[in-house]
Amino acid sequence: MDYKRANRAYLYMILSTIAFVIIYSGWIIVTGSEISVIMNNAFCELMILIPALIVVLFSGDRLSVMIPFRKIKISSVLFTLLYTVMLYPMSMLANAISMLFVENRVIELSDDILKLPMWQMLPSIGLFGPFVEEVVFRGVMLHSYQRSGRIIGSVLLSSFLFGLMHLNFNQFFYGFLLGIMLALLVEATGSVLPSFIAHATFNSLEVILMYKSSGFLDGAESILKGKDLLSGAILQSIGIYFIIAVIATAIAVCIAYKISEIEGRNEFFAGIPRCRKQGYKLLSVSVVIAVIIAFAYMLYFEFLSRITS
């Protein structure tokens, strides 16, 4: 599948997701009832997965080619888990920076999540979500873009679209950065399996921490709603996170290179910066339209949340 088909698939994902949100909002207004957060998450993930799979099937490409779930060695799995831990400081830094401008979306959703037992939320957020998102963004999207020979451009664009797919500025920021790091795992192994392991581990730990620190989240949410969160405290946190994040991310890149050695792809992985074709001509009208729609949606709801809070 070429990059133009991938971009059309992304447009369909954005449109179907927003359509679901509008229909569901109308359902709540008319009936006064809501579906569970698990069902809501499942529908949102399907709005991503189904358009991508339909476009792949109509393109004539085999799913096994577009979504390479090649086995990796046990040592690579262990290094992948260590790699995942090294991503947390970068994620915390990005989250702290975004909170200078927008509200923390995860804290806003925490009440709905914590209403259900952890054993129900872990498969939804920790497994199903990462599986769908890795299949689509590190599988279909990344590999479609790579057919142009533009490795760096493929990593950046697929990661940017991954972050944007969350449709809120808070998760977009750190989703973009995490998308880049997850794509590096795919490049290091030639498989989506390690990026799924990392993504599932990251999300599962987030869920566990949410339940174990529910009292802290309640306090954080009340502070945010009361507008008492001091930017100075966030700036201080950013300074601390920045130093730790730089060191941890550098270690993560070294771990990715070690994984590429184990999987016999170190020459390719190390040669990515020297690839001849490093242009970023992967855009088309459909993806530009999708990005405009997504940002307009995000700006609208950010404005709405500010005037209603």
C-alpha positions as CSV (number, residue, x, y, z in Angstrom):
1,M,0.0,0.0,0.0
2,D,1.5,3.4,-1.0
3,Y,1.5,6.5,1.2
4,K,-1.5,8.1,-0.6
5,R,-3.7,5.1,0.4
6,A,-2.4,5.2,3.9
7,N,-3.2,8.9,4.1
8,R,-6.8,8.2,2.9
9,A,-7.1,5.5,5.5
10,Y,-6.1,8.1,8.2
11,L,-8.7,10.5,6.9
12,Y,-11.4,7.8,7.2
13,M,-10.1,7.1,10.8
14,I,-10.5,10.7,11.8
15,L,-13.9,11.1,10.2
16,S,-15.3,7.8,11.7
17,T,-14.0,8.6,15.2
18,I,-15.5,12.1,15.2
19,A,-18.7,10.7,13.8
20,F,-18.8,8.2,16.6
21,V,-18.3,10.9,19.2
22,I,-21.1,13.1,17.7
23,I,-23.5,10.1,17.5
24,Y,-22.7,9.0,21.0
25,S,-23.1,12.6,22.4
26,G,-26.5,12.7,20.7
27,W,-27.4,9.3,22.2
28,I,-26.6,10.6,25.7
29,I,-28.7,13.8,25.2
30,V,-31.7,11.8,23.9
31,T,-31.6,8.8,26.2
32,G,-29.7,10.1,29.2
33,S,-27.7,6.9,29.4
34,E,-24.0,6.2,28.8
35,I,-22.1,3.1,27.8
36,S,-19.2,1.9,29.9
37,V,-15.8,3.3,29.5
38,I,-14.7,-0.1,28.2
39,M,-17.3,-0.1,25.4
40,N,-16.5,3.5,24.6
41,N,-12.8,2.6,24.3
42,A,-13.6,-0.5,22.2
43,F,-15.7,1.6,19.7
44,C,-13.0,4.3,19.4
45,E,-10.3,1.7,18.7
46,L,-12.5,0.0,16.1
47,M,-13.0,3.4,14.4
48,I,-9.3,3.2,13.9
49,L,-8.8,-0.4,13.0
50,I,-11.7,-1.0,10.6
51,P,-10.9,1.8,8.1
52,A,-7.2,0.8,8.1
53,L,-8.0,-2.9,7.4
54,I,-10.5,-2.0,4.7
55,V,-8.0,0.1,2.8
56,V,-5.3,-2.6,3.1
57,L,-7.7,-5.2,1.8
58,F,-8.7,-3.1,-1.2
59,S,-5.1,-2.3,-1.9
60,G,-4.4,-5.9,-2.6
61,D,-1.5,-6.1,-0.1
62,R,-1.3,-9.0,2.3
63,L,-1.9,-8.2,6.0
64,S,1.2,-10.2,7.0
65,V,3.3,-7.9,4.9
66,M,1.8,-4.7,6.1
67,I,1.7,-5.9,9.8
68,P,4.9,-7.8,10.4
69,F,4.5,-9.7,13.7
70,R,7.9,-11.5,13.3
71,K,9.1,-13.4,16.4
72,I,11.9,-11.9,18.3
73,K,14.4,-13.4,20.7
74,I,13.8,-13.6,24.5
75,S,16.7,-11.3,25.2
76,S,15.1,-8.7,22.9
77,V,11.9,-9.0,24.9
78,L,13.8,-8.3,28.1
79,F,15.6,-5.4,26.6
80,T,12.2,-4.1,25.3
81,L,10.9,-4.1,28.9
82,L,13.9,-2.1,30.0
83,Y,13.4,0.2,27.0
84,T,9.8,0.9,28.1
85,V,10.9,1.9,31.6
86,M,13.3,4.4,30.0
87,L,10.4,6.1,28.2
88,Y,8.6,7.2,31.3
89,P,10.7,10.3,32.1
90,M,10.3,11.6,28.5
91,S,6.5,11.0,28.8
92,M,6.3,12.8,32.1
93,L,8.3,15.7,30.8
94,A,6.0,16.0,27.7
95,N,2.9,15.7,29.9
96,A,4.2,18.4,32.3
97,I,4.9,20.8,29.4
98,S,1.5,20.3,27.9
99,M,-0.1,21.0,31.3
100,L,1.2,24.6,31.1
101,F,-1.3,25.1,28.3
102,V,-4.0,22.5,28.5
103,E,-5.7,20.2,31.0
104,N,-4.5,16.7,31.8
105,R,-6.9,14.5,29.9
106,V,-6.1,11.3,31.8
107,I,-6.9,12.9,35.1
108,E,-10.2,14.1,33.7
109,L,-11.1,10.5,32.7
110,S,-9.9,8.9,35.9
111,D,-13.3,9.0,37.6
112,D,-14.9,7.0,34.8
113,I,-12.0,4.5,34.7
114,L,-11.9,4.0,38.5
115,K,-15.6,3.1,38.6
116,L,-14.7,-0.3,37.2
117,P,-12.4,-2.9,38.7
118,M,-8.8,-2.9,37.5
119,W,-9.0,-6.4,36.1
120,Q,-11.6,-5.1,33.6
121,M,-9.7,-2.0,32.6
122,L,-6.3,-3.7,32.1
123,P,-7.4,-5.8,29.0
124,S,-9.1,-2.7,27.5
125,I,-6.4,-0.1,28.0
126,G,-3.4,-2.3,28.5
127,L,-3.9,-4.8,25.7
128,F,-6.7,-4.1,23.2
129,G,-5.8,-0.4,22.7
130,P,-2.1,-1.0,22.2
131,F,-2.7,-4.0,19.9
132,V,-5.0,-1.9,17.6
133,E,-2.7,1.2,17.6
134,E,0.4,-0.8,16.9
135,V,-1.2,-2.8,14.1
136,V,-2.4,0.5,12.5
137,F,0.3,3.0,13.2
138,R,3.5,0.9,13.5
139,G,2.2,-1.6,11.0
140,V,0.0,-0.3,8.3
141,M,0.9,3.4,8.3
142,L,4.6,3.1,9.0
143,H,5.2,0.4,6.5
144,S,3.1,2.1,3.8
145,Y,5.2,5.3,4.2
146,Q,8.5,3.3,4.2
147,R,7.8,2.1,0.7
148,S,8.8,5.6,-0.4
149,G,12.3,4.9,1.0
150,R,12.0,7.8,3.4
151,I,12.7,6.1,6.8
152,I,13.0,9.2,9.0
153,G,10.0,10.9,7.3
154,S,8.0,7.7,7.8
155,V,8.8,7.5,11.5
156,L,8.0,11.2,12.1
157,L,4.7,11.3,10.1
158,S,3.3,8.0,11.4
159,S,4.2,9.2,15.0
160,F,2.6,12.6,14.4
161,L,-0.6,11.1,13.2
162,F,-0.6,8.6,16.1
163,G,-0.4,11.5,18.6
164,L,-3.0,13.4,16.7
165,M,-5.4,10.5,16.7
166,H,-5.9,10.9,20.4
167,L,-7.8,14.1,19.5
168,N,-6.7,16.2,22.5
169,F,-3.6,18.3,22.9
170,N,-2.4,16.8,26.2
171,Q,-2.1,13.2,24.8
172,F,-1.1,14.5,21.3
173,F,2.2,15.9,22.7
174,Y,3.5,12.9,24.5
175,G,1.8,10.5,22.0
176,F,3.9,11.9,19.2
177,L,7.2,11.4,21.2
178,L,6.2,7.9,22.3
179,G,5.2,7.1,18.7
180,I,8.8,7.9,17.6
181,M,10.3,5.7,20.2
182,L,8.0,2.8,19.4
183,A,8.8,3.2,15.7
184,L,12.5,2.8,16.6
185,L,11.7,-0.6,18.1
186,V,10.1,-1.6,14.8
187,E,13.1,-0.4,12.8
188,A,15.4,-2.3,15.2
189,T,13.6,-5.6,14.9
190,G,11.6,-5.5,11.7
191,S,8.6,-6.5,13.7
192,V,5.6,-4.9,15.4
193,L,5.8,-7.3,18.2
194,P,8.3,-5.4,20.4
195,S,6.4,-2.1,19.9
196,F,3.2,-3.9,21.0
197,I,5.0,-5.3,24.1
198,A,6.4,-1.8,25.0
199,H,3.0,-0.1,24.4
200,A,1.1,-2.7,26.3
201,T,3.6,-2.6,29.2
202,F,3.5,1.2,29.3
203,N,-0.3,1.4,29.3
204,S,-0.7,-1.4,31.8
205,L,1.7,0.3,34.2
206,E,-0.3,3.5,33.8
207,V,-3.5,1.7,34.7
208,I,-2.0,0.1,37.7
209,L,-0.5,3.4,38.9
210,M,-3.9,5.1,38.4
211,Y,-5.6,2.6,40.7
212,K,-2.8,2.5,43.3
213,S,-2.7,6.3,43.5
214,S,-6.4,7.1,43.1
215,G,-6.4,9.4,46.1
216,F,-3.6,11.4,44.6
217,L,-5.6,11.7,41.3
218,D,-8.7,13.0,43.2
219,G,-6.6,15.7,44.7
220,A,-4.9,16.6,41.5
221,E,-8.3,16.8,39.7
222,S,-9.7,19.1,42.4
223,I,-6.6,21.4,42.1
224,L,-7.0,21.5,38.3
225,K,-10.7,22.3,38.5
226,G,-10.1,24.9,41.1
227,K,-7.4,26.6,39.0
228,D,-5.0,26.5,41.9
229,L,-2.3,24.7,40.1
230,L,0.7,27.0,40.1
231,S,2.7,27.2,36.9
232,G,5.8,27.6,38.9
233,A,5.5,24.1,40.4
234,I,5.1,22.7,36.9
235,L,8.1,24.6,35.7
236,Q,10.1,23.2,38.6
237,S,9.0,19.7,37.6
238,I,9.9,20.3,34.0
239,G,13.4,21.2,35.0
240,I,13.8,18.0,36.9
241,Y,12.1,15.9,34.3
242,F,14.2,17.4,31.5
243,I,17.6,16.2,32.9
244,I,16.3,12.8,33.8
245,A,14.4,12.5,30.4
246,V,17.5,13.4,28.4
247,I,19.6,10.7,30.1
248,A,16.8,8.0,30.1
249,T,16.0,8.7,26.4
250,A,19.7,8.4,25.4
251,I,19.9,5.1,27.3
252,A,16.7,4.0,25.4
253,V,18.3,4.7,22.0
254,C,21.4,2.6,23.1
255,I,19.0,-0.2,24.1
256,A,17.3,0.0,20.8
257,Y,20.7,-0.4,19.0
258,K,21.5,-3.4,21.3
259,I,18.2,-5.0,20.3
260,S,19.0,-4.4,16.6
261,E,22.3,-6.2,17.2
262,I,20.5,-9.2,18.7
263,E,18.0,-9.3,15.8
264,G,20.7,-8.9,13.2
265,R,19.5,-5.5,12.0
266,N,22.2,-3.2,13.5
267,E,23.7,-2.2,10.1
268,F,20.3,-1.1,8.9
269,F,19.4,0.6,12.2
270,A,22.7,2.5,12.4
271,G,22.4,3.5,8.8
272,I,19.0,5.2,9.1
273,P,20.5,8.7,9.5
274,R,22.6,8.1,6.3
275,C,19.7,7.0,4.1
276,R,19.9,8.7,0.7
277,K,16.2,9.4,0.5
278,Q,15.4,11.5,3.5
279,G,12.9,13.9,2.1
280,Y,9.5,14.2,3.7
281,K,7.3,14.2,0.6
282,L,4.8,11.8,2.1
283,L,1.9,14.3,2.4
284,S,-1.3,14.3,0.2
285,V,-4.5,16.2,0.2
286,S,-6.4,13.6,2.2
287,V,-3.9,13.7,5.2
288,V,-3.8,17.5,5.1
289,I,-7.6,17.5,5.4
290,A,-7.5,15.0,8.2
291,V,-5.0,17.1,10.2
292,I,-7.0,20.3,9.7
293,I,-10.2,18.5,10.9
294,A,-8.4,17.0,13.9
295,F,-6.9,20.3,15.0
296,A,-10.2,22.1,14.5
297,Y,-11.9,19.5,16.6
298,M,-9.3,19.7,19.3
299,L,-9.4,23.5,19.4
300,Y,-13.2,23.5,19.6
301,F,-13.3,21.2,22.6
302,E,-10.4,23.0,24.3
303,F,-12.3,26.2,23.9
304,L,-15.5,24.5,25.1
305,S,-13.8,23.1,28.2
306,R,-12.4,26.5,29.1
307,I,-15.7,28.4,28.9
308,T,-17.6,25.7,30.8
309,S,-15.0,25.2,33.6
